[in-house]
């Protein structure tokens, strides 16, 4: 398996979804830090370094996993059945 494929699949070991935690929303490594929380911080202009400083339980790999997770969730074909 190529290194790029391995890296893109790494998010699956970092992003967790538990119906009993955070309403079943995607979280990071079983913590109560949601993927959406990290994405909102990035959207406000924070850098990964600033996010790790603000949320010291995270690391840069966690932030990358959030981005890869959302790309995987959004990258699906749309079929027009009309």
C-alpha positions in Angstrom: 0.0 0.0 0.0 1.4 3.4 -0.9 2.3 5.9 1.8 -0.4 8.4 0.6 -3.1 5.8 0.9 -2.0 4.8 4.4 -2.0 8.4 5.5 -5.4 9.0 4.2 -6.8 6.0 6.1 -5.1 7.0 9.4 -8.1 9.2 10.3 -10.1 6.1 11.0 -7.9 5.2 14.0 -8.3 8.8 15.4 -11.9 9.8 14.8 -14.4 8.0 17.0 -18.2 7.9 16.9 -20.0 6.7 20.0 -23.8 7.1 20.3 -23.4 7.5 24.0 -20.9 10.5 23.7 -21.5 13.9 22.3 -24.8 12.8 20.8 -23.0 10.4 18.4 -21.0 13.2 16.8 -17.5 12.5 15.5 -14.9 13.0 18.3 -11.2 12.8 18.5 -9.7 9.6 20.1 -12.8 9.0 22.4 -12.4 12.5 24.0 -15.2 15.0 24.2 -13.5 17.2 21.6 -15.7 17.0 18.5 -14.4 17.2 14.9 -16.7 20.2 14.4 -15.0 22.0 17.3 -11.6 21.7 15.6 -13.1 22.7 12.2 -14.7 25.8 13.7 -11.4 26.8 15.2 -9.7 26.4 11.9 -12.4 28.4 10.2 -11.9 31.3 12.6 -8.3 31.5 11.4 -6.5 29.6 14.2 -3.4 27.6 13.1 -2.9 24.0 14.0 -0.2 25.2 16.5 -2.6 27.6 18.1 -5.3 24.9 18.4 -2.9 22.5 20.1 -1.9 25.2 22.5 -5.6 25.9 23.2 -6.5 22.2 23.5 -3.3 20.5 24.7 -4.9 17.0 24.6 -4.7 17.3 20.8 -1.8 17.0 18.5 -1.3 18.0 14.8 -2.1 14.5 13.6 -5.6 14.9 15.3 -6.2 18.1 13.4 -5.1 16.5 10.1 -7.4 13.5 10.9 -10.4 15.9 11.3 -9.7 17.4 7.9 -9.3 14.0 6.3 -12.5 12.7 8.0 -14.6 15.6 6.7 -13.1 15.2 3.2 -14.1 11.5 3.3 -17.6 12.4 4.4 -18.1 15.0 1.7 -16.5 13.1 -1.2 -19.3 11.1 -2.5 -20.8 10.9 -5.9 -24.1 12.5 -6.6 -26.3 10.4 -8.9 -29.0 12.1 -10.9 -31.9 9.7 -11.3 -34.2 12.0 -13.2 
